[in-house]
Amino acid sequence: MLRRDFLQVSAGLAVALATPQALAQGGTSAAKAAQRTAEPGSPRWDRILVLVELKGANDGLNTVIPFADPLYAKLRGPLAIARDRVVPLDQRVGLHPALKGLMEGWKERDLAVVQGVGYPYPNRSHFRSIEIWDTASAASQTLSEGWLAQAFNGASRPAGRAIDAVVVDTNALPATGGDLRTIVMQDAESFIQQARAMRDGGAPAAANPALAHVMKVRGEIHAASLGLAERMRGAPAPAHAFATDPFSHQLALATRILLAKVPVVAIKVALGGFDTHARQLETHERLLTQLGEGLAMFRRNLIAAGLWKDVLVMTYSEFGRRVKPNASAGTDHGTAAPHFMMGGLVKGGLHGAYPSLADLQDGDLKHSVDFRDLYATVARRWWGLNDTFGRRNPTMVDIIA
């Protein structure tokens, strides 16, 4: 399915549904079917991934900080976070002080830091690199289906399931294509009102196959949206109140979906503004504060609801930032970066090797974990699927109990 192949119903409400034409054009399903080996068992449709996109390319070097390495302060210069401000994870690395809210999960061993995540021949274009991450493609190939859609292609869906994923921001590409049914919404109340206002358009004319398909999809959207809206109307309120920033609003909506027991396999949220080419220190601290406090509150609410073991949280971003700062007190587009995984079944701690500051590639960090191996780990260990995402022998990351 093409990236923007959505049927827009009204502002803030859309559903992505695969069409035979889109599948034929994309060609991804057939290729992925050839890569997939026999599945190890029935898919775990009861487990949910919450995907957190850090839009603009988060500076990983100032997120998980190698404070014990003297090269960090030397290379980072005025952008280096003072050692006495770093929140230590061990004797070598620690978190930016704005992320102190994540330490509850770290102490309880349900927060993992995957270090040095990236891919070979990295692309520094925002648009192209996020497309690579969203579709689990190699740098040299272009795929039309999102990696979540690829993972579930051909999987037997439980009866009565109308929706597979909900995207609470604007980029739905990871959950676009194949057999996956994805609803996009940014506001719960508007969504509920719009869903209730939708009306079936009547039977389509048999002589117009294209119109017939559109009307069929519209009917499916109507039914799925009404079902989701009714569940959300009856959902209990979170035990702990979220902050009022836009990212916390998205997490509050994700929490509401989870408390409503909406049967989905993925929810996607996003925090934007990480393209810190100038005056990075203040901007980055503000964004990491929203990230840390938002995820900490999300964790507390799911623990209170008894849902923390059913949810896996994973961050991602198109790339990291350059090691050395630029002349505008910011950083330019880089390569590898660390990412967070959280959940009641996550094996907390540090995973992967932190890229060496003494062994850079054209001034950038070298990756130690291929992001597609991380995706393959989620597919296999979390959902019981066996997609390799183009990797002949993916290396499983021992991160899920």
N, C-alpha and C positions, 0 to 999 in steps of 0.2 A: 504494500500500500504506500502511495506516495506521501511525502512528509505533510503536505497541506491538504490531503484528500479527506476532508471532513465535511459532513453535512451540518452547516451552521443552522441552528434552529432559532436562536435568538441570542441577544447579548449575554455572554457568560455561560452559555449552555450549548454543548456540542457533544456528539458521540462519534467515535471513530469505529467504523465497521468495515471489515474486509469485503471486497467485491471480487468476483471472478476476473474482471478486467484488470484490476490492480494487481492481483496475484500473478497474472500472466505477464504484465509489464515488468514487475519487480524482479521476478525470477529467484527471489531469495528463498522461498519455501522449498523448492525442488533442491536447491543447493544444500540447504540445511538438512533436509531429509537424508541426503546422501552422507552427511557428516555424522548424524546421530546414530549411536549404537543402540542396542536393546536397552530399554529403560529398566532400572533396577527394581522397580515396583510401581504401585499406583501413585500418581502424583499427590502431594500433600496440598490439596486445595484449601485446607484450613489454616495454612500459614501465610502470613502477610509480610511483604517487604515494603518498608517505607524508604523511598529513594529521595535523598536530599541533594539537589543540585546547587553548587556554589557558583553562581553565574559570574563570568568575567575573569576567572582563573585565580583561585586563592593562592596566596603566598605561603606555601607549605613550610618554608624555612623559618618563618616567624610564627608559625602555628604550632608545630612540634619542633622545639628549638634544641640544637645540639650544644648546650651551654658549656659543656666540659671541653669542647674542642676549641683551642685558641684561634683557629682559623675562622671560626664563626664571627667573632668580634672584629677580627682583622679585615675580612672580606666584606662584611656587612656595614662597617663604618658607622655612620650616624643612624642607620636603620636598625642596628643591633639592639635587641631587648636586653637590658641590664640583667646580669646574672642573678642579682638578689631579688628580681621581680619574677623570675621564671618559677612556675609551679612544677617541681621535679616529679618525674615519673620513675626514674631510677638515678643512678650516679652519672649518667651521660646526657640524657635528654629530658625535656620537660615541656609543659604547655605554656602558651601565652597566658599572662595573668587574667586576661578577659575570659578565659575558658575555665576558670576555677569551678564553675558550676558543674562541670563534667566529672569532677573528682569523686562525687558520690558513687557514680558508676564504676570508676576506676578502683575505688576501695572495695566495692562489692564484687569486683571481677566480672562485670558484665559490659565493660567498655574495652574495645580493642583498638589499637592504633596500627594500621598497616602502613609500613614505611616504604618509601621509594616506589610508588605506583606510577606506571607510565606504559609506554610501548615503543618498539623500535621505529626509527626514522620519524621522530615526532614532527608534527605539523604545528606551526605557531599561529595559524589563522583561527580566530574564535569560531567562525562558522564551520569550518572544515573539521577542526579538532573535536568540537562537541558532537558533530555528526559521527565521527569515528567512535567516540565513547558511547553514544546513544544506540548505534547499530552494531557494536562489537566488530567493526571491520578492521582490516589491516590498513596501514597508511596508504597503500597503493590500490585499494579497492573501494568501490562505492556500493553500498547496500541500501535497499529501500525499506526494509523492515527493522523495527526496533528490536533490541536484544531480548526484551521480555516476550515479545510476540514470537520471536524465533524459538525461545526456550519452550513455549507451550504449544507450538505447532504440532498438530496430530495427537495431543494429549486428550484423553477421554474426559469430557466435562461432565460434572455431576448434573443430574436432572434438575430442571427448574432454575438453573443459574442464568441470570440475564446479563449481569455485569461482571467483568473480570478485573478492571482497574479503574481508579479514579485519579485524575490529574488535577491538582489544586492550583497549579500555576499555568503558564501558557505554552510550555514546551512539552508536547505529548509524544515526541518521537520514540522514546524508549518503549512505549506501550502501543505503538502504531503498527498495524498490518496483521497478516496471517489471520488466525481465528480469534484473536483477542478483541474483546469488546470494551472500549474505554470511554468513560464519561469525563468531560472536562468542565470544571466549574470553579469559580473563584469566591463565591459567597453563598452560604447555605440558605439564607432566607430568600434571596432572589431566585435561587435554583428551585426551591420548593414552590414558590409562586408561579414560576415559569412552567414547571412540570404540570402543575394543576391546571394551568391555562391552555395547555396543548390539547388539540382535538384531532381525532383521526380524520384523514382527508377523504375517506370513502374508498371504494374499490377502484384500482387503476384500470385504465383501458388496456385490454389484452393486446391491442394492435400496436402499442408503444412499449416495447420491452424496457427501454431506458427509464421511462416514466413509471412503469410498473415496479422496477427495482427501487427507485427513489421513494415511492409510496410505501413499499414493503419496509424499507429501512426506517421511514418515518414512523410507521406503526410500531416497530421494534423499539425505537427511541422512546416513543410515548409510553409503552408498557414498562420499559426498564426505568425510565425517569420517575414515573409515578411510584413504582415499587421502592426505589431508593428514597424518594421524598417522604413516603409514608413511614418508612423505617426511621428516618432521621427525626421526624416530628415526634416520635415516641421515645427517643433516646434519652437516657439520663444525662444530667449535666456533669461535666468533669468535677472531680473532688477538689481540685486546686485550680485557681484562676490563672489564666495566661496573661502576659503583658499585652500591651495594645499595639505594638509595632506590627508591620505587615507579615513578617515571618511567623511571629507568634500567632497571628490570626490564622495563617495557613495550618499551623500545627494544631490549633484549637479545632479547626474544621476536620482535620484528619482524625483527631481524638473523637470527635462527635460521630464520625463514620464508623470508627472501631467500636465505640460504645453502643452504637445502634446494631451491631453485629451484622453489618452489610457484608455478604459473602464475596469478598474480592481477594485477589492474590497480591495486589500492589496498589500503593498510594504514593503519588509523587508530589513533593513540595519543592520550593526553591527560595534561595536567598541571593539577591543580586547586589552588584556594586563592587565586586572584587577586582575590577580592572584598574589597579592602583598605580597608574603611571606617574602620579604626582601627589605629594603630601600624604604619603601612605600611612604613616604612623597613626594619625588620628582616625582616618577612615577605617583602617583595618581593625583597630581596637573596638570601634563602635560595632562593626559587623560581627566580630568574634564574640562580643558581649551578647548580641542578639542570638547568635548561633548557640553559644554555651547555655545561656539562661533558658532559651526556648526548648532545647533538647532535654535539659534537666527537668523542666516542668512536664514535658511530654512523658518522660520516663516515670516520674512520680505518679502521674495520672493513670498510666497503664498498670503500674504496680498496684495502685489502690483498687483498680477494676479487676485485678486478677488476669490481665491480658498480656503481661510482659513476656511470657514464654511463647506467646503466639506471634510475636512481632520481631522482625529484624530490621534495624535502621542502618542505612549505608549512605555515606556522603560520596560525592564525586564532583569533579570540575574538569574543564577542558584541558588544562595544563597547569603547571606551577609558574613561578616567576624566576627571573634571572638571579644569580647569586649576588652579584654586585649591584648596588643602587645606581640609578641614573642621575642626571644633573638636576632633576626636578624633585628630588627627595622621594622618589618612587622607584618602582621596579618594572622592568619590561617583561615580555612574554618569555617563559622558560619551558621547562619540561616536566620532570618527575616531581611528585609531591606526596605527602602522607594523606591517608583518609581514615575516617572513623567508622567503626561498626559497633552497634549497641543492640542489646536484647537479652532476655532472660536465659537464652541458650547459647550466648556468645562466650567463647573462651577468652576472657579478658587478658590484657597484657600487650606487649610489643610483638609485632609479627613482621617478618621481612627484615632486611638489612638497611640501616640508614645509609643513604648515598654518601660516599666519601667526599669531603670538601677538598681533599688533596688530589683527587682524581676526577677532574671535571672534563666534560666534552664540549669544547668551544665555549667555555664559561658557564655551562649548565650542568645540573646534576644528572647522573646516569640512573636509569630506573633499575630496580632489583626485583620488582614484581610486575608481571604483565597484567594489565587490568582485565584481560579476557580470562586469565586464570582465576581471578577473583569472581568474575561472573560465573564461570564453570563451577566453582566451589559453591556458590549460592544455588545454582540450578540443581546440582547433585545433592549436596548435604542439607539444603533447606527444603527443597520441593521434591526431591526424588526423581528429578529429570536428569538427562545425560547429554545435553548439548555441549559440544566442545568449542563452539564459536570460532571455528576455523583453526583451532590449535590441534595439531596431530596428537600430542601427548601433554595435555594441560597439567600443570603442577597444582595440586590441591593445596589450599592454604588451610592449615589446621585451626580453624577459627570458630566452628560450630559444633557444639556438643552432640 
